[in-house]
Amino acid sequence: MIHNTSSAAASSTAVRISIASDFSRYPAGRFKTDGPFSGERFRDEVLVPRLKEGKKVDLYLDGTLGYGSSFLEEAFGGLVRVHGLDSEVIDRLAIYSSDASLAVEIKKYIDDAVRLKKQR
């Protein structure tokens, strides 16, 4: 589920994650070996534990100094590729951003990982 920050209200029952506040204003890199604020670390230490709680997750992307494709692909494509999360789990993830292209990019990484998983 993709939302533009200015046009949607978050769920009151969801777990809220702000990458800037809850992780880093400077997310970068794919793997933990790339630095302390990598996509792998965000996925494994912040995002996956919240999704596995079974609740809806409202994820806010605003407030960082930007995102590299390696961070986004590892954090979100890795939900499927590394953790094997299915569409039911991923459907509980709502993405909020004033930059709609980021949410579209994230959805593409998830969709690509699902497609590749089905091909195997």
Contacts in CASP RR format, 6 or more apart in sequence:
PFRMAT RR
TARGET T0000
AUTHOR 0000-0000-0000
METHOD contacts of the structure
MODEL  1
MIHNTSSAAASSTAVRISIASDFSRYPAGRFKTDGPFSGERFRDEVLVPR
LKEGKKVDLYLDGTLGYGSSFLEEAFGGLVRVHGLDSEVIDRLAIYSSDA
SLAVEIKKYIDDAVRLKKQR
1 91 0 8 1.000
1 93 0 8 1.000
1 94 0 8 1.000
1 95 0 8 1.000
2 94 0 8 1.000
2 95 0 8 1.000
2 100 0 8 1.000
2 103 0 8 1.000
2 104 0 8 1.000
2 106 0 8 1.000
2 107 0 8 1.000
3 94 0 8 1.000
3 95 0 8 1.000
3 96 0 8 1.000
3 97 0 8 1.000
3 103 0 8 1.000
4 96 0 8 1.000
4 97 0 8 1.000
4 98 0 8 1.000
4 100 0 8 1.000
5 60 0 8 1.000
5 62 0 8 1.000
5 96 0 8 1.000
5 97 0 8 1.000
5 98 0 8 1.000
6 98 0 8 1.000
8 96 0 8 1.000
10 16 0 8 1.000
10 58 0 8 1.000
10 94 0 8 1.000
10 96 0 8 1.000
11 56 0 8 1.000
11 58 0 8 1.000
11 94 0 8 1.000
13 55 0 8 1.000
13 56 0 8 1.000
14 55 0 8 1.000
14 56 0 8 1.000
14 57 0 8 1.000
14 58 0 8 1.000
14 94 0 8 1.000
15 50 0 8 1.000
15 53 0 8 1.000
15 55 0 8 1.000
15 56 0 8 1.000
15 57 0 8 1.000
15 58 0 8 1.000
16 57 0 8 1.000
16 58 0 8 1.000
16 60 0 8 1.000
17 23 0 8 1.000
17 46 0 8 1.000
17 47 0 8 1.000
17 50 0 8 1.000
17 57 0 8 1.000
17 58 0 8 1.000
17 59 0 8 1.000
17 60 0 8 1.000
18 60 0 8 1.000
18 62 0 8 1.000
18 63 0 8 1.000
19 27 0 8 1.000
19 42 0 8 1.000
19 59 0 8 1.000
19 60 0 8 1.000
19 61 0 8 1.000
19 63 0 8 1.000
19 64 0 8 1.000
20 60 0 8 1.000
20 62 0 8 1.000
20 63 0 8 1.000
20 64 0 8 1.000
22 46 0 8 1.000
23 37 0 8 1.000
23 42 0 8 1.000
23 46 0 8 1.000
24 36 0 8 1.000
24 37 0 8 1.000
24 64 0 8 1.000
25 63 0 8 1.000
25 64 0 8 1.000
25 65 0 8 1.000
26 37 0 8 1.000
26 64 0 8 1.000
26 65 0 8 1.000
27 37 0 8 1.000
27 38 0 8 1.000
27 39 0 8 1.000
27 42 0 8 1.000
27 64 0 8 1.000
27 66 0 8 1.000
27 67 0 8 1.000
27 68 0 8 1.000
27 71 0 8 1.000
28 34 0 8 1.000
28 35 0 8 1.000
28 37 0 8 1.000
28 38 0 8 1.000
28 68 0 8 1.000
28 71 0 8 1.000
29 35 0 8 1.000
29 37 0 8 1.000
29 38 0 8 1.000
29 39 0 8 1.000
29 68 0 8 1.000
29 70 0 8 1.000
29 71 0 8 1.000
29 74 0 8 1.000
30 38 0 8 1.000
30 39 0 8 1.000
30 40 0 8 1.000
30 70 0 8 1.000
30 71 0 8 1.000
30 73 0 8 1.000
30 74 0 8 1.000
31 38 0 8 1.000
31 39 0 8 1.000
31 40 0 8 1.000
31 74 0 8 1.000
32 38 0 8 1.000
32 40 0 8 1.000
32 41 0 8 1.000
34 70 0 8 1.000
35 41 0 8 1.000
38 71 0 8 1.000
38 74 0 8 1.000
39 70 0 8 1.000
39 71 0 8 1.000
39 72 0 8 1.000
39 74 0 8 1.000
39 75 0 8 1.000
40 74 0 8 1.000
40 75 0 8 1.000
42 71 0 8 1.000
42 75 0 8 1.000
43 74 0 8 1.000
43 75 0 8 1.000
43 76 0 8 1.000
43 78 0 8 1.000
43 79 0 8 1.000
43 82 0 8 1.000
43 83 0 8 1.000
47 57 0 8 1.000
47 59 0 8 1.000
47 75 0 8 1.000
47 79 0 8 1.000
48 79 0 8 1.000
48 83 0 8 1.000
48 85 0 8 1.000
50 57 0 8 1.000
51 57 0 8 1.000
51 79 0 8 1.000
51 85 0 8 1.000
51 89 0 8 1.000
51 90 0 8 1.000
51 92 0 8 1.000
51 93 0 8 1.000
52 89 0 8 1.000
54 89 0 8 1.000
54 92 0 8 1.000
55 92 0 8 1.000
56 92 0 8 1.000
56 93 0 8 1.000
56 94 0 8 1.000
57 92 0 8 1.000
57 93 0 8 1.000
57 94 0 8 1.000
58 94 0 8 1.000
58 96 0 8 1.000
59 93 0 8 1.000
59 94 0 8 1.000
59 95 0 8 1.000
59 96 0 8 1.000
60 96 0 8 1.000
60 97 0 8 1.000
61 67 0 8 1.000
61 95 0 8 1.000
61 96 0 8 1.000
61 97 0 8 1.000
61 99 0 8 1.000
61 102 0 8 1.000
61 103 0 8 1.000
62 96 0 8 1.000
62 97 0 8 1.000
62 98 0 8 1.000
62 99 0 8 1.000
67 102 0 8 1.000
69 105 0 8 1.000
72 102 0 8 1.000
72 105 0 8 1.000
72 106 0 8 1.000
72 109 0 8 1.000
73 109 0 8 1.000
76 106 0 8 1.000
76 109 0 8 1.000
76 110 0 8 1.000
76 113 0 8 1.000
77 109 0 8 1.000
77 110 0 8 1.000
77 112 0 8 1.000
77 113 0 8 1.000
78 113 0 8 1.000
79 85 0 8 1.000
79 89 0 8 1.000
79 90 0 8 1.000
79 110 0 8 1.000
79 113 0 8 1.000
80 86 0 8 1.000
80 90 0 8 1.000
80 110 0 8 1.000
80 113 0 8 1.000
80 114 0 8 1.000
80 117 0 8 1.000
81 113 0 8 1.000
81 116 0 8 1.000
81 117 0 8 1.000
84 117 0 8 1.000
87 114 0 8 1.000
90 110 0 8 1.000
95 102 0 8 1.000
95 103 0 8 1.000
95 106 0 8 1.000
95 107 0 8 1.000
96 103 0 8 1.000
97 103 0 8 1.000
END
